[in-house]
Amino acid sequence: MAVLGKIIRETEDRISVRIGDVVSDVIIEKDYLQLRTYAMGDTERERGSKQNIQFTKEKAKEFRDLLDNFLNH
């Protein structure tokens, strides 16, 4: 498991949006939260080409603050 160590807020780059459906799932345990995303179009999560990230509670709170900033602007 690779736990997220540092979040860097990028301000000089742009998001390249791709049209299509990406499926994700979330696993929540006592000390960690894991978010997995799958290849575009893999709506049944069968291809195994997933990307994942694990958050500690501390990093989840930091990310929540970034999400709150995004949602409030």
Backbone hydrogen bonds, N-H to C=O, Kabsch-Sander energy under -0.5 kcal/mol:
donor,donor_aa,acceptor,acceptor_aa,energy
3,V,1,M,-0.7
4,L,54,Q,-3.1
8,I,6,K,-0.5
9,R,7,I,-0.6
10,E,8,I,-0.9
17,V,15,I,-0.9
25,D,36,R,-2.1
27,I,34,Q,-2.5
29,E,27,I,-0.5
29,E,32,Y,-2.9
33,L,55,F,-2.0
34,Q,27,I,-2.9
35,L,53,I,-2.4
36,R,25,D,-2.7
37,T,51,Q,-2.7
38,Y,23,V,-2.1
41,G,21,D,-2.3
42,D,39,A,-2.5
43,T,41,G,-1.9
45,R,42,D,-1.8
50,K,48,G,-1.3
51,Q,37,T,-2.7
53,I,35,L,-1.8
54,Q,2,A,-1.0
55,F,33,L,-3.3
57,K,31,D,-0.6
60,A,56,T,-2.4
61,K,57,K,-2.1
62,E,58,E,-1.9
63,F,59,K,-2.7
64,R,60,A,-2.4
65,D,61,K,-2.0
66,L,62,E,-1.5
67,L,63,F,-2.5
68,D,64,R,-2.9
69,N,65,D,-2.0
70,F,66,L,-2.3
71,L,67,L,-3.0
72,N,68,D,-1.8
73,H,70,F,-1.0
